[in-house]
Amino acid sequence: MKIKKDKEIVIITNYFPPEKGAASNRIFSLVKGLSENDYNVKVICPLPNYPKGSIFPEFKRIVYSKKKEEYGTVFRLWLWPSNSSNKFIRLLSMLSFSFSLTLFFLFKKTPKKIFIQYSPVFVGFTSVFWASLFRKKIILNVSDLWPLAGLEMGLLKKGTYYSLLQKMERYCYMKSHIILGQSQEILNFIKKEGVVKELVLYQNFPDFKAPEIESKITESTIKIVYAGLLGVAQGLYSICEKLNLPDHIQLHIYGNGPEAESIKSLQKTNVFYHGEIDREILNKKLEEYQIAFIPLRNRIYGSVPSKIFEQSRMGIPLLYFAGGEGEMLVRNYKLGWTIPVNNRDALQDFINQLTIEKLNEHPKKEVQQNAMNAFNFKNQFSNLINEIEKI
């Protein structure tokens, strides 16, 4: 059967399964949704390497892979992987994938519509440059405001390099036909840049069957869980190191990243590090916990952690310690408790006063229902399809 040209689309992303994490999950949900709406989807991504910064064993000694999946065709391109804290080394890693993308655009035919995940900046810029040169219709998905987020996290400083990144960012905005923002703050920022494009709020809503909730709390021990990237932005090691947990409260940690080894070495009897486990197993495990902890070291403009959408849908009340637009969502939809970002004293006070009775302020069933009403993947995706079909 011949595929209609307006039903063909390329997705360019720096993260894709079998890699784990919010970015990978978000793009996979998008690809799966497009496929279910009769799109012929092609995914271009690097060889799997995140978050450890090394190529997954089954992909070693491969520089190019093409595989037909039930949801589309996946092209995996060579890169020099790294999760080094050295900025120059990380830059070389991003440039290596940009080089592979350049070769792909030059030697492979691509459909008219191209969906580009931005950031990293150099990967996004390379994709937009070649897509624009070949007169493609560009859908730009902005999940973080780089380089601004890097500045706020202390990873970048203002100067020549920062100015260059800003120019690349603005170029991407100006050359795109549709810009998707993961938060309203992102869209507001792009508007202030003077960009006159179709701007669409497209958040990282999950698409999975919500579990049945046990309404009764039978344990006397309160189990708090953190599941996600153990990175600099989250600052979880510092929090664990300084936080005093009463005997009846435990903190359980799942994930991987730059701070994993430090967290693993913590000498605290009621902090448990479980490493990284498969998503299906993790989702089942999460049902055992009473509170999901969502921290950021500093408030990052435009950032809305996807854990808000995923973990509230599972019926886990949130302890939100990250500020910004995410804090407003947790409050407005009554998904849990909010603590002012980086206010360690306020966090400690909350922990000191945390009891089984306090959990009843946000019952699991109520949190789940609020989340399901507010964050509907199918409705949001239907709006996205309408926008894509306009261009």
MITOR-296273 format. One line per field, with one value per residue (C-alpha): x, y, z; residue number from 0. Coordinates in nm, 3 decimals. Example, Ala and Ser with C-alpha at 12.3 -4.5 7.8 and 13.67 -1.06 7.14 Angstrom:
# residues 2
x	(1.230,1.367)
y	(-0.450,-0.106)
z	(0.780,0.714)
num	(0,1)
# end
This chain:
# residues 391
x	(0.000,0.138,0.187,0.059,0.345,0.168,0.157,0.535,0.741,1.093,1.162,1.514,1.598,1.903,1.723,1.523,1.456,1.619,1.748,1.544,1.423,1.164,1.302,1.315,0.965,0.822,0.954,0.851,0.491,0.492,0.623,0.375,0.088,0.184,0.210,-0.136,-0.266,-0.138,0.186,0.492,0.744,1.122,1.330,1.687,1.879,2.230,2.342,2.203,2.441,2.240,2.284,2.615,2.787,2.891,2.738,2.506,2.674,2.444,2.532,2.909,3.129,2.838,2.852,2.509,2.193,1.861,1.578,1.212,0.991,0.614,0.586,0.828,1.190,1.471,1.804,2.077,2.382,2.737,2.847,3.136,2.952,3.036,2.871,3.188,3.154,3.417,3.228,3.472,3.440,3.059,3.067,3.274,3.020,2.732,2.929,2.998,2.623,2.577,2.839,2.648,2.324,2.490,2.594,2.242,2.083,2.334,2.304,1.954,1.618,1.390,1.016,0.875,0.785,1.057,1.000,1.313,1.376,1.558,1.791,2.089,2.153,2.410,2.198,1.888,2.074,2.229,1.889,1.713,1.992,1.979,1.600,1.565,1.823,1.626,1.298,1.137,0.845,0.994,0.817,1.048,0.988,1.140,1.164,1.426,1.535,1.901,2.130,1.925,1.877,2.253,2.312,2.062,2.218,2.566,2.685,2.734,2.853,2.773,3.033,3.118,3.018,2.688,2.610,2.679,2.435,2.172,2.212,2.178,1.867,1.704,1.790,1.605,1.299,1.295,1.329,1.059,0.699,0.549,0.709,0.597,0.673,0.678,0.557,0.376,0.692,0.880,0.615,0.616,0.995,0.981,0.710,0.933,1.206,0.976,0.912,0.586,0.515,0.248,0.317,0.163,0.169,0.260,0.348,0.494,0.168,0.207,0.009,-0.032,-0.314,-0.351,-0.319,-0.594,-0.541,-0.551,-0.735,-0.628,-0.281,-0.184,0.185,0.321,0.639,0.611,0.805,0.909,1.042,1.260,1.275,1.466,1.794,2.052,2.209,2.350,2.019,1.832,2.095,1.967,2.299,2.327,1.966,2.015,2.339,2.186,1.828,1.747,1.480,1.284,1.279,0.931,1.029,1.235,1.364,1.400,1.595,1.581,1.782,2.125,2.341,2.645,2.550,2.467,2.795,2.787,2.431,2.519,2.799,2.575,2.592,2.227,2.015,1.684,1.804,1.796,1.949,1.806,1.990,1.828,1.557,1.329,1.038,0.769,0.920,0.970,0.607,0.495,0.737,0.617,0.273,0.429,0.520,0.316,0.494,0.698,0.979,1.054,1.351,1.559,1.871,1.754,1.441,1.493,1.279,1.063,1.129,0.834,0.957,0.766,0.749,0.456,0.244,0.363,0.367,0.044,-0.131,-0.011,-0.185,0.129,0.098,0.388,0.636,0.745,1.067,1.151,0.962,0.841,0.544,0.551,0.481,0.171,0.047,0.088,-0.101,-0.377,-0.461,-0.412,-0.149,0.047,0.262,0.498,0.811,0.987,1.277,1.611,1.459,1.619,1.481,1.122,1.184,1.319,1.019,0.781,0.961,0.959,0.580,0.503,0.266,0.022,-0.257,-0.095,-0.101,-0.481,-0.457,-0.396,-0.548,-0.405,-0.735,-0.804,-0.455,-0.491,-0.834,-0.715,-0.419,-0.627,-0.873,-0.601,-0.341,-0.514,-0.263,-0.518,-0.682,-0.346,-0.214,-0.524,-0.461,-0.100,-0.206,-0.436,-0.147,0.091,-0.163,-0.201,0.156)
y	(0.000,0.340,0.581,0.936,1.187,1.404,1.097,1.059,1.216,1.201,1.232,1.350,1.298,1.262,1.006,0.697,0.348,0.125,0.431,0.512,0.845,1.116,1.237,0.886,0.803,1.128,1.069,0.703,0.799,1.051,0.797,0.534,0.785,0.895,0.534,0.458,0.754,0.594,0.792,0.633,0.726,0.732,0.793,0.924,0.894,0.812,0.466,0.407,0.548,0.743,0.797,0.613,0.776,0.447,0.255,-0.022,-0.367,-0.494,-0.190,-0.186,-0.196,-0.059,0.278,0.265,0.067,0.055,-0.152,-0.181,-0.181,-0.216,0.161,0.267,0.256,0.348,0.478,0.477,0.684,0.687,0.923,0.948,0.898,1.075,1.187,1.364,1.674,1.833,2.079,2.043,1.665,1.687,1.935,1.695,1.422,1.640,1.749,1.386,1.315,1.642,1.517,1.190,1.384,1.595,1.284,1.141,1.455,1.461,1.097,0.985,1.101,1.243,1.320,1.672,1.695,1.676,1.675,1.790,1.747,2.054,2.043,1.965,2.294,2.168,1.867,2.084,2.349,2.094,1.933,2.266,2.394,2.097,2.063,2.431,2.406,2.119,2.314,2.079,2.161,2.182,2.099,2.202,2.046,2.270,2.085,2.312,2.669,2.623,2.805,2.982,2.660,2.597,2.947,2.898,2.563,2.715,2.502,2.802,3.160,3.464,3.531,3.453,3.086,3.169,3.434,3.180,2.935,3.211,3.286,2.916,2.895,3.194,3.053,2.733,2.929,3.147,2.859,2.636,2.618,2.491,2.525,2.298,2.405,2.174,2.461,2.792,2.963,2.827,2.961,3.301,3.319,3.242,3.507,3.766,3.677,3.820,3.484,3.487,3.116,2.864,2.802,2.493,2.384,2.015,1.868,1.530,1.354,0.979,0.722,0.413,0.238,0.385,0.125,0.038,0.225,0.069,0.332,0.213,0.280,-0.023,0.045,0.262,0.340,0.619,0.539,0.829,0.751,0.933,0.777,0.943,1.096,1.139,1.451,1.788,1.966,1.745,1.782,1.471,1.373,1.702,1.674,1.319,1.412,1.695,1.574,1.410,1.142,1.030,0.656,0.611,0.765,0.604,0.746,0.497,0.601,0.452,0.572,0.644,0.941,1.144,1.137,0.765,0.650,0.925,0.836,0.468,0.541,0.734,0.594,0.650,0.368,0.493,0.597,0.307,0.314,0.048,0.138,0.148,-0.104,-0.167,0.073,-0.197,-0.327,0.026,0.123,-0.179,-0.092,0.270,0.153,0.058,0.418,0.689,0.999,1.079,1.330,1.576,1.807,2.053,2.221,2.559,2.687,2.651,2.881,2.680,2.346,2.125,1.780,1.503,1.313,1.540,1.386,1.025,0.974,1.159,0.940,0.641,0.789,0.887,1.222,1.450,1.629,1.901,2.086,2.246,2.576,2.735,2.636,2.281,2.412,2.589,2.267,2.065,2.328,2.401,2.035,1.927,1.666,1.693,1.930,2.204,2.329,2.650,2.549,2.511,2.595,2.307,2.427,2.418,2.070,1.948,2.098,1.915,1.584,1.636,1.684,1.406,1.146,0.887,1.133,1.405,1.169,1.191,1.552,1.408,1.059,0.844,0.794,1.166,1.250,0.996,1.123,1.486,1.391,1.190,1.478,1.740,1.556,1.377,1.240,1.150,1.495,1.672,1.438,1.489,1.865,1.804,1.590,1.871,2.119,1.888,1.828,2.204,2.250)
z	(0.000,-0.098,0.195,0.150,0.156,0.417,0.643,0.649,0.928,1.069,1.443,1.537,1.902,2.123,2.344,2.252,2.395,2.505,2.692,3.002,3.134,3.077,2.742,2.596,2.725,2.588,2.237,2.235,2.331,2.046,1.793,1.906,1.886,1.534,1.420,1.559,1.356,1.033,1.006,0.851,1.121,1.091,1.403,1.385,1.712,1.837,1.938,2.290,2.553,2.813,3.109,3.161,2.866,2.705,2.415,2.529,2.497,2.221,2.003,2.051,1.738,1.532,1.355,1.190,1.249,1.068,1.211,1.124,1.434,1.460,1.517,1.240,1.124,1.365,1.236,1.503,1.416,1.547,1.820,2.062,2.394,2.718,3.040,3.155,3.373,3.147,2.922,2.632,2.626,2.645,2.355,2.145,2.214,2.093,1.787,1.697,1.670,1.480,1.232,1.185,1.135,0.867,0.676,0.708,0.562,0.277,0.175,0.281,0.156,0.426,0.426,0.407,0.778,1.041,1.418,1.604,1.976,2.109,2.318,2.309,2.129,1.876,1.782,1.747,1.547,1.308,1.248,1.189,0.961,0.724,0.740,0.651,0.372,0.216,0.262,0.511,0.739,1.087,1.415,1.700,2.043,2.314,2.645,2.808,2.748,2.662,2.716,2.988,3.188,3.181,3.314,3.599,3.694,3.700,3.409,3.177,3.218,3.009,2.744,2.382,2.403,2.575,2.310,2.035,2.192,2.214,1.842,1.758,1.977,1.808,1.463,1.551,1.660,1.348,1.102,1.256,1.136,1.464,1.808,2.089,2.446,2.748,2.968,2.936,3.059,2.757,2.519,2.694,2.662,2.289,2.238,2.407,2.158,1.891,1.727,1.530,1.483,1.574,1.944,2.106,2.470,2.456,2.794,2.879,2.966,3.015,2.816,3.033,3.216,3.563,3.842,4.089,4.415,4.761,4.963,5.308,5.455,5.660,5.737,6.016,5.820,5.562,5.245,5.023,4.675,4.425,4.078,3.798,3.689,3.964,3.818,3.911,3.852,4.101,4.377,4.552,4.712,4.899,5.013,5.141,5.314,5.516,5.568,5.902,5.858,6.168,6.239,6.088,5.749,5.472,5.144,4.856,4.545,4.193,3.895,3.758,3.671,3.781,4.152,4.166,4.322,4.585,4.683,4.692,4.941,5.185,5.536,5.637,5.773,5.634,5.285,5.036,4.687,4.452,4.130,3.786,3.701,3.403,3.366,3.397,3.722,3.853,3.790,3.991,4.271,4.285,4.397,4.731,4.823,4.995,4.860,4.546,4.599,4.313,4.382,4.185,4.321,4.185,4.016,3.639,3.423,3.186,3.352,3.449,3.563,3.386,3.716,3.805,3.529,3.560,3.934,4.009,3.747,3.949,4.251,4.444,4.627,4.538,4.761,4.520,4.596,4.260,4.225,3.903,3.690,3.826,4.176,4.043,3.878,4.199,4.397,4.145,4.083,4.446,4.369,4.695,4.897,4.777,4.953,4.835,4.611,4.790,5.130,5.322,5.657,5.524,5.382,5.717,5.901,5.667,5.723,6.101,6.097,5.848,5.992,5.861,5.946,5.730,5.431,5.442,5.320,4.973,4.942,4.664,4.480,4.483,4.351,4.073,3.969,3.970,3.751,3.505,3.467,3.420,3.211,2.923,2.669,2.401,2.395,2.383,2.113,1.900,1.905,1.802,1.505,1.390,1.402,1.216,0.939,0.881,0.759)
num	(0,1,2,3,4,5,6,7,8,9,10,11,12,13,14,15,16,17,18,19,20,21,22,23,24,25,26,27,28,29,30,31,32,33,34,35,36,37,38,39,40,41,42,43,44,45,46,47,48,49,50,51,52,53,54,55,56,57,58,59,60,61,62,63,64,65,66,67,68,69,70,71,72,73,74,75,76,77,78,79,80,81,82,83,84,85,86,87,88,89,90,91,92,93,94,95,96,97,98,99,100,101,102,103,104,105,106,107,108,109,110,111,112,113,114,115,116,117,118,119,120,121,122,123,124,125,126,127,128,129,130,131,132,133,134,135,136,137,138,139,140,141,142,143,144,145,146,147,148,149,150,151,152,153,154,155,156,157,158,159,160,161,162,163,164,165,166,167,168,169,170,171,172,173,174,175,176,177,178,179,180,181,182,183,184,185,186,187,188,189,190,191,192,193,194,195,196,197,198,199,200,201,202,203,204,205,206,207,208,209,210,211,212,213,214,215,216,217,218,219,220,221,222,223,224,225,226,227,228,229,230,231,232,233,234,235,236,237,238,239,240,241,242,243,244,245,246,247,248,249,250,251,252,253,254,255,256,257,258,259,260,261,262,263,264,265,266,267,268,269,270,271,272,273,274,275,276,277,278,279,280,281,282,283,284,285,286,287,288,289,290,291,292,293,294,295,296,297,298,299,300,301,302,303,304,305,306,307,308,309,310,311,312,313,314,315,316,317,318,319,320,321,322,323,324,325,326,327,328,329,330,331,332,333,334,335,336,337,338,339,340,341,342,343,344,345,346,347,348,349,350,351,352,353,354,355,356,357,358,359,360,361,362,363,364,365,366,367,368,369,370,371,372,373,374,375,376,377,378,379,380,381,382,383,384,385,386,387,388,389,390)
# end
